[in-house]
Amino acid sequence: MEQPKDATEATRRAHAALARQLPPDTDEDMGLVTRGFMGTIPDAKILNEAGHAVWDMSAFAFQGDGCGCPDTVNPSLWRQAKLNLVHGLFEVVPGIYQVRNFDLSNITFIEGETGYIVIDPLISAEPAAAALALLREHRGDKPVTGVIYTHSHVDHYGGVRGVLSDEDIKNGLRIIAPEGFLEEAVSENVLAGNAMGRRATYMYGALLPRNAKGHIDAGLGKTVSMGQVSLVPPTTSISETGTKLVVDGVEIIFQVTPDTEAPAEMNFYFPQFKALCMAENCSCHLHNIYTPRGAQVRDAKSWSWYIDEAIDLFGKEADVLFASHHWPRWGSEKAVAFLKKQRDLYKYIHDQTLRMANHGATPLEIAEELTLPPTLASEWYTRGYYGTLNHNAKAVYQRYLGWFDGNPANLHKHPPVEAGKRYVDLAGGADALLEKARAAYEHGDYRWVAELVNHLVFADPDNADARHLQADALEQLGYQAESGPWRGFYLTAAMELRNPRPPAAEPRQGAAGQMRALPAELLLDSLSVRLNGEKAGAREIALNIHFTDTNEQFLVTLENAVLHHYPERKDPKAPSVSLTRAVLAELVIGERAFAAALADKSMTIEGAREPFADLLSMLDRFDFWFEIVMP
């Protein structure tokens, strides 16, 4: 496997220039990070049942005390990475505890009268279970008495089975989430899940080595855990700000914040602790208005407005502010000051982007020009460790004006392969293009090298010289990036260009843990995006589907190459299929064969079998490892 290269002189100069612009570095943030520390486990190393590590902070030991910033890392990102290195159990205030850096996100525990209320049980079950065990070691072996999902991103619910048992779920233990949570979670992680999951391997540096030339930090946290991901639907939805609930003797006042950091999200306040949870609406950096892994563009104006509302609702009372990433803020005055600058950070990007757009500037032009005012630029917690001014400005433009910049030359452009062939021809052939690109590389113009050589890579992916020069340019851009996700994208792309993945005969599918647990209607809805329209053609099919695990009945129809499903309907002329939701999911992704399901009675069919078999044959199986930087 070809190894990464050293930082160039141009990259070292870029780091030095940035270092001169950074705010003064004091010990204040490290004091906040370590405050309330109660204990941890060695290296936060967490194993799955097979004995493989799903989380291991020892991989980041090269960032420890006394380790200076390498030339291959942006100095500002290096500082954030060292803050995210501190892991373990922390007391926020007596009765509220967080385990940090056992995963990308924080898991928070509230001590109730009889047990623990869990807020945001991480990405996967093993780290969540380890965090709960650490809490019990220090605070007593009490049961989980409730779960709160702050919002619909997988790092805030995927590990729920690490804190809940099958019996808890069967008995309907209270799981609280904002209204629309389930629909939005399915939208991101099932309907668009394969594409988003693959892109997330770039964004979080999942494939990169943990060293100074590889993955350093995600900005939002260290990286993502690699354990068992699941989804247990909520039992209680919060739809109105001001809703009050008492869970295990603890009063909670909710603030609903739709279309902020997630389409379904909520903040909440604990009066008896004078503690405000800001979910992921306020974290210690500039967040994403658009996330490079792919998601709906967020509403920066609403985001700002809801932070302002939180100040009005809770700011005067709250003595501590904590969130689902990073570290808390103590003291009402400091908490409100933090909230105000976070509020104004998102509104500034929103307002200034639209100001320039109304002057006729395009997204690329706005992104290049936009800078923060001095009062916002002076804070470490407004820096672009996760989101960036550059791509967030483009996101605001996209939300209001879409992907098209108004120039008709960009209305119907050639796709990458066809455009690539034409650019290579225009340059005078592959050798001439590479000569110009190498000259640009020597001058440190890595952005231009990446744009230019990308055309040759897509025109001729077998051109090893092109792939390697493209990798070299992207690598230096990664070393220079202040944003963890930008670094992840650049360096993962460089790795895959240098070491192409062999093609596979069969689709290499991602995990289907969330798919098996979906409510029946959402499971059927997810099949619609798998239907291959060309295969369906003019076929018409009707099926009665009975889910034996939930005793739900649906009529599923195929016509005009579109799937529809109707609850509580039945076509007396159509075949009737009886099976569980899990069996249907396994049939769809190929983990269970059609004939085997009939033979072992996990599926029964009354009437003709062919229509259901035909429908399954028209459903695509997605290859998780599709190419991104090559055709």
Salt bridges, closest charged atoms under 4 A:
GLU2 OE1 - HIS468 NE2 2.63
GLU2 OE2 - ARG498 NE 3.92
ASP6 OD1 - LYS213 NZ 2.56
GLU9 OE1 - ARG12 NH2 3.03
ASP25 OD1 - ARG79 NE 2.87
ASP29 OD2 - ARG79 NH2 3.04
GLU111 OE2 - ARG139 NE 2.99
GLU111 OE2 - LYS142 NZ 3.48
ASP120 OD2 - HIS156 ND1 2.80
ASP141 OD1 - ARG136 NE 3.48
ASP155 OD2 - HIS156 NE2 3.05
ASP155 OD2 - HIS325 NE2 3.18
ASP166 OD1 - ARG161 NH1 2.56
GLU188 OE2 - HIS153 NE2 3.44
GLU188 OE1 - ARG293 NH1 3.18
ASP217 OD1 - LYS222 NZ 2.70
GLU261 OE1 - HIS151 NE2 3.13
GLU261 OE2 - HIS153 ND1 3.14
GLU261 OE2 - HIS287 NE2 3.57
GLU261 OE2 - ARG298 NH1 3.90
GLU265 OE2 - HIS151 ND1 3.61
GLU280 OE1 - HIS151 NE2 3.15
GLU280 OE1 - HIS156 NE2 2.62
GLU280 OE2 - HIS287 NE2 2.53
GLU280 OE1 - HIS325 NE2 2.95
ASP299 OD2 - ARG399 NH2 3.53
ASP308 OD1 - ARG343 NH1 2.78
ASP344 OD1 - ARG343 NE 2.82
ASP351 OD2 - LYS347 NZ 2.78
ASP351 OD1 - HIS350 ND1 2.76
GLU368 OE2 - ARG447 NH1 3.00
GLU379 OE2 - LYS341 NZ 2.87
GLU418 OE2 - LYS421 NZ 3.52
GLU418 OE1 - ARG422 NH1 2.97
ASP472 OD2 - LYS5 NZ 2.94
ASP472 OD1 - ARG498 NH2 2.70
GLU475 OE2 - ARG498 NH1 2.68
GLU482 OE2 - ARG383 NE 2.49
GLU496 OE1 - ARG198 NH2 2.93
GLU496 OE2 - ARG501 NH2 3.25
GLU521 OE2 - HIS565 NE2 3.85
ASP549 OD2 - ARG581 NE 2.81
GLU586 OE2 - ARG516 NE 3.64
GLU586 OE1 - ARG592 NE 2.91
GLU591 OE1 - ARG516 NH2 2.24
ASP600 OD2 - ARG592 NH1 3.07
ASP614 OD2 - ARG539 NH2 3.23
ASP623 OD2 - ARG508 NH2 2.88
